[in-house]
Amino acid sequence: MAGGGSSVVYDMNGMTVTNLIPPPGFRPETASAAQLDEYGFPPRPAAGAALAAWEKEMSGWTGAAPPTSFLAETHTKVVADTETTANWAGYVVTAQSNSLYWFSQAEGWYTEPTFASSRCSSTSEVTWAGLGGYASYSGSYLAQNGTAWNSDGADNHQAWWEIVPHNNLTVIGYYATPDQEMDVSTRNITDGFRFWFYNFEGTSMAFDVTKYGDFPLAQSAEVVIERPQVNKVYTNLANFQTLYVDGAAAAEQGNSEISMDNFPPNLNTSTGLWRHGVHMVSNTTGHDLADPTDIYSGGAFDVTQRSCN
């Protein structure tokens, strides 16, 4: 690559997937904005608490994880669906269809959960950040990345990305550690999407996925937990107990990210922007499955599991 790093390029189902690898000696905390962008790192915030948190995170980085030996689409029917409250719990920010705003990045920092036993069998859960998926505001795609538990085609705590409807959940050779911090980000770039993964154990992983065809601008950004679908039926929700989201942020139209607590809790009619707390309620039993707390400074919130079905 131009800056001295390297890339590993894959062809997957008509999409070009580029694994970005910084050069030896690269240090994100002292890199230029152009270097950070070249290797897939989240942009450096301008100042304040966001900059301090970014510098603390990047100071522990020791290098990129080895590239995946191969990428293969998991040909299962596990699809991160775009329903509203039947399968999601967390926070979403939206722009009305007549708004001039759109979203270019969603990022979430969360503690990878541990899972307890459940009265239900075959339970699953995925945690992710994404663009474009909220049903009332969705176009024709949902781009997302995160980690999985007991999801077909993925090991427990394995990282993945997905662009619905073009590919199913696609795993990578990277893992979160239970009870440790995880940072995932989906970003709209010039000709596709950029996915970032960092488990705070030193190595990170970043992917550029070149999109084909036209994608509408995302009118929503999400940081949520989900029970996925198998054969068009929602799985039982795994007992993650309480998931701690330490931060949730979104960027509008390529600007710097701001934490989701800064978006209005009621519709702002002048901008069309709106923040939503999403509660998961079963579409078959009516049971309350999972609920977020209020959202706090820095976009922090918790999600508590209530029932499995």
C-alpha distance (Angstrom), angle and dihedral (degrees) to the residues before:
residue distance angle dihedral
M1 . . .
A2 3.81 . .
G3 3.79 94.3 .
G4 3.81 94.6 51.5
G5 3.79 98.9 -94.1
S6 3.77 127.4 107.6
S7 3.77 140.3 -125.7
V8 3.77 135.9 -150.0
V9 3.79 112.4 -146.6
Y10 3.79 125.7 -155.7
D11 3.80 131.9 -174.3
M12 3.80 109.8 -142.4
N13 3.78 123.3 174.4
G14 3.79 93.4 -36.0
M15 3.81 94.9 -43.2
T16 3.79 126.8 106.8
V17 3.82 112.3 -133.2
T18 3.82 115.7 -165.7
N19 3.82 120.8 -166.3
L20 3.83 107.2 -152.7
I21 3.83 118.1 -144.9
P22 3.84 122.8 -176.6
P23 3.82 119.4 -138.4
P24 3.82 124.2 -100.9
G25 3.77 111.5 -76.6
F26 3.78 93.8 25.1
R27 3.81 113.2 150.4
P28 3.81 116.8 -170.1
E29 3.80 94.8 -159.6
T30 3.84 91.1 61.9
A31 3.80 99.0 31.3
S32 3.78 121.7 112.6
A33 3.78 121.7 -108.4
A34 3.81 88.8 -106.2
Q35 3.82 92.0 52.2
L36 3.80 92.1 48.8
D37 3.79 89.6 51.2
E38 3.82 93.2 46.6
Y39 3.81 92.4 57.0
G40 3.78 98.8 39.0
F41 3.80 100.5 -106.1
P42 3.81 120.3 150.1
P43 3.82 110.1 -97.8
R44 3.80 117.5 -95.8
P45 3.84 109.4 -103.6
A46 3.77 115.8 -122.2
A47 3.80 100.2 -119.0
G48 3.76 148.3 -45.4
A49 3.77 129.3 47.5
A50 3.79 93.0 -20.6
L51 3.82 91.1 56.9
A52 3.80 92.0 46.6
A53 3.81 91.6 51.1
W54 3.82 91.1 47.2
E55 3.80 92.5 50.1
K56 3.80 91.6 48.0
E57 3.81 91.0 51.0
M58 3.80 94.9 46.2
S59 3.81 94.9 45.3
G60 3.82 88.5 68.9
W61 3.82 93.8 52.6
T62 3.82 113.7 114.6
G63 3.79 103.3 174.0
A64 3.78 146.4 -53.5
A65 3.79 118.8 -61.8
P66 3.83 114.3 -111.2
P67 3.80 111.8 -85.7
T68 3.77 117.2 -97.1
S69 3.80 110.3 -94.6
F70 3.79 88.7 -128.5
L71 3.76 138.8 -12.0
A72 3.77 118.3 -133.5
E73 3.76 127.6 177.4
T74 3.79 109.4 -121.4
H75 3.78 102.9 -123.7
T76 3.75 95.8 -149.4
K77 3.76 130.2 118.9
V78 3.78 93.2 -116.0
V79 3.77 102.6 124.7
A80 3.78 126.8 172.7
D81 3.77 93.9 -126.6
T82 3.78 128.8 -146.7
E83 3.79 100.7 -131.4
T84 3.79 119.9 130.4
T85 3.81 116.7 -125.6
A86 3.80 103.2 -13.1
N87 3.80 92.1 83.2
W88 3.82 111.3 10.3
A89 3.81 135.7 76.6
G90 3.79 123.3 177.0
Y91 3.79 137.0 54.0
V92 3.78 132.8 -39.6
V93 3.80 130.9 -177.9
T94 3.79 119.3 -156.6
A95 3.78 142.5 -174.2
Q96 3.80 118.7 -145.7
S97 3.79 116.4 -112.2
N98 3.81 90.9 -108.5
S99 3.81 93.0 47.7
L100 3.79 123.0 112.7
Y101 3.80 89.2 -138.8
W102 3.79 130.0 93.4
F103 3.81 134.8 169.2
S104 3.80 126.3 -110.0
Q105 3.83 101.8 175.7
A106 3.80 141.9 23.9
E107 3.81 122.0 -171.9
G108 3.78 133.5 178.9
W109 3.80 133.3 -171.7
Y110 3.79 112.9 -162.2
T111 3.77 142.4 156.6
E112 3.79 107.7 -107.1
P113 3.82 102.9 -117.8
T114 3.76 130.4 -123.7
F115 3.78 115.8 -138.1
A116 3.81 129.7 -131.3
S117 3.79 129.5 -158.1
S118 3.79 118.8 -77.0
R119 3.80 137.2 -153.5
C120 3.83 86.7 -133.0
S121 3.78 124.5 75.9
S122 3.81 126.5 -132.1
T123 3.79 96.7 21.7
S124 3.82 123.3 179.1
E125 3.79 139.8 -177.6
V126 3.81 137.2 180.0
T127 3.81 128.0 -169.7
W128 3.78 119.1 -157.4
A129 3.80 153.8 148.5
G130 3.78 118.9 -132.4
L131 3.78 152.9 157.1
G132 3.77 130.5 -122.4
G133 3.79 103.3 7.8
Y134 3.80 107.1 111.2
A135 3.80 103.9 112.9
S136 3.78 100.8 -134.9
Y137 3.80 91.3 50.0
S138 3.80 103.4 30.5
G139 3.76 124.7 124.3
S140 3.76 119.1 -167.7
Y141 3.81 100.6 -55.2
L142 3.80 147.3 45.0
A143 3.82 117.9 -157.5
Q144 3.80 114.1 -166.2
N145 3.80 146.1 151.6
G146 3.78 135.5 -169.1
T147 3.81 144.4 107.5
A148 3.81 133.4 -58.0
W149 3.79 141.4 -144.8
N150 3.82 121.6 -158.6
S151 3.78 92.5 -19.6
D152 3.81 117.4 149.9
G153 3.78 111.3 -99.9
A154 3.83 94.9 18.1
D155 3.78 132.8 87.3
N156 3.78 117.0 -128.6
H157 3.81 111.2 -77.8
Q158 3.82 90.9 7.7
A159 3.80 119.7 147.3
W160 3.81 122.0 -120.5
W161 3.79 144.4 168.1
E162 3.78 132.9 -151.6
I163 3.80 140.6 -176.3
V164 3.81 109.3 -160.8
P165 2.99 125.8 -119.6
H166 3.82 95.8 11.4
N167 3.79 100.1 60.6
N168 3.78 138.4 6.5
L169 3.79 124.8 -122.7
T170 3.82 105.3 -45.2
V171 3.80 116.5 -159.8
I172 3.81 125.4 -149.2
G173 3.79 132.5 -161.4
Y174 3.78 94.4 -96.2
Y175 3.81 132.5 98.1
A176 3.77 141.8 -164.1
T177 3.80 119.8 -135.2
P178 3.83 118.0 -126.8
D179 3.80 112.7 -107.2
Q180 3.83 91.0 13.3
E181 3.79 130.3 107.2
M182 3.82 120.3 -91.8
D183 3.81 127.0 -169.3
V184 3.82 119.4 -161.8
S185 3.79 128.0 173.9
T186 3.81 136.3 -178.8
R187 3.79 114.5 -162.4
N188 3.80 132.2 -178.2
I189 3.81 108.4 -132.3
T190 3.80 131.4 -179.1
D191 3.78 98.3 -78.7
G192 3.78 105.0 12.1
F193 3.79 143.1 -27.8
R194 3.79 134.5 -46.9
F195 3.80 120.0 -147.2
W196 3.82 120.8 -162.5
F197 3.81 127.6 -167.6
Y198 3.81 127.6 -177.6
N199 3.80 125.0 166.9
F200 3.84 95.5 -174.8
E201 3.81 90.9 -117.0
G202 3.79 93.9 107.7
T203 3.79 107.0 -90.6
S204 3.79 125.2 81.4
M205 3.80 134.5 -170.9
A206 3.80 129.5 -146.8
F207 3.80 131.9 -177.4
D208 3.78 133.6 -169.6
V209 3.81 112.7 -156.3
T210 3.79 114.7 -165.5
K211 3.78 109.4 -141.7
Y212 3.75 124.4 -141.2
G213 3.77 123.9 -146.3
D214 3.77 123.9 8.7
F215 3.79 123.6 -45.2
P216 3.80 120.3 -166.3
L217 3.77 118.4 -126.1
A218 3.80 111.3 -88.7
Q219 3.79 114.0 -104.2
S220 3.79 93.0 -171.7
A221 3.80 140.9 43.9
E222 3.82 122.5 -162.2
V223 3.81 142.1 -165.6
V224 3.80 105.9 -178.3
I225 3.78 148.8 134.7
E226 3.79 117.1 -121.0
R227 3.78 144.7 -170.4
P228 3.84 104.0 -138.3
Q229 3.78 128.6 -143.5
V230 3.80 129.6 -104.9
N231 3.81 115.8 -167.6
K232 3.83 88.5 -10.7
V233 3.82 92.4 -57.6
Y234 3.80 122.1 111.1
T235 3.78 113.6 -114.3
N236 3.78 121.4 -126.6
L237 3.80 110.0 -89.9
A238 3.81 114.5 -106.2
N239 3.79 117.3 -123.6
F240 3.79 100.3 -106.8
Q241 3.82 88.2 157.1
T242 3.81 100.4 -154.3
L243 3.79 123.9 -4.0
Y244 3.79 114.6 -156.8
V245 3.79 115.5 -146.5
D246 3.79 106.9 -165.4
G247 3.78 94.2 -172.8
A248 3.80 141.8 -0.9
A249 3.80 122.7 -170.4
A250 3.78 141.0 170.4
A251 3.80 135.0 -167.2
E252 3.78 124.2 -142.3
Q253 3.80 119.6 -141.3
G254 3.80 96.1 -23.0
N255 3.81 94.9 -49.1
S256 3.80 123.0 130.1
E257 3.79 117.2 -70.1
I258 3.77 120.3 -97.1
S259 3.79 124.5 -166.2
M260 3.79 115.7 -98.3
D261 3.80 93.2 -118.2
N262 3.82 86.7 71.7
F263 3.81 92.1 64.8
P264 3.83 116.3 91.4
P265 3.83 117.2 -94.8
N266 3.80 88.5 -146.0
L267 3.78 127.5 45.9
N268 3.80 112.2 -78.6
T269 3.78 100.3 -146.3
S270 3.80 93.8 -162.6
T271 3.82 95.3 55.3
G272 3.79 102.1 21.0
L273 3.83 90.3 -131.4
W274 3.80 120.8 140.4
R275 3.82 137.2 170.2
H276 3.82 119.5 -143.9
G277 3.80 131.0 -165.6
V278 3.81 104.4 -148.7
H279 3.81 121.0 -149.4
M280 3.80 121.4 -164.5
V281 3.81 113.7 -130.7
S282 3.82 122.4 172.8
N283 3.79 114.0 -107.9
T284 3.83 90.3 -151.0
T285 3.82 107.1 38.2
G286 3.80 101.3 21.9
H287 3.81 89.5 -129.8
D288 3.79 119.8 150.7
L289 3.82 102.3 -114.8
A290 3.81 105.4 177.0
D291 3.79 138.0 -6.9
P292 3.81 135.2 -164.7
T293 3.78 121.8 -138.1
D294 3.78 122.4 -129.0
I295 3.79 112.5 -66.2
Y296 3.80 116.8 -108.0
S297 3.78 139.8 -165.8
G298 3.78 112.3 -46.9
G299 3.79 91.5 21.9
A300 3.81 93.5 -76.3
F301 3.80 121.0 159.4
D302 3.81 140.8 145.7
V303 3.78 129.1 -127.2
T304 3.81 117.6 -150.8
Q305 3.80 123.2 -159.8
R306 3.82 112.9 -132.0
S307 3.82 105.8 172.2
C308 3.79 139.5 -3.8
N309 3.85 99.7 -132.7
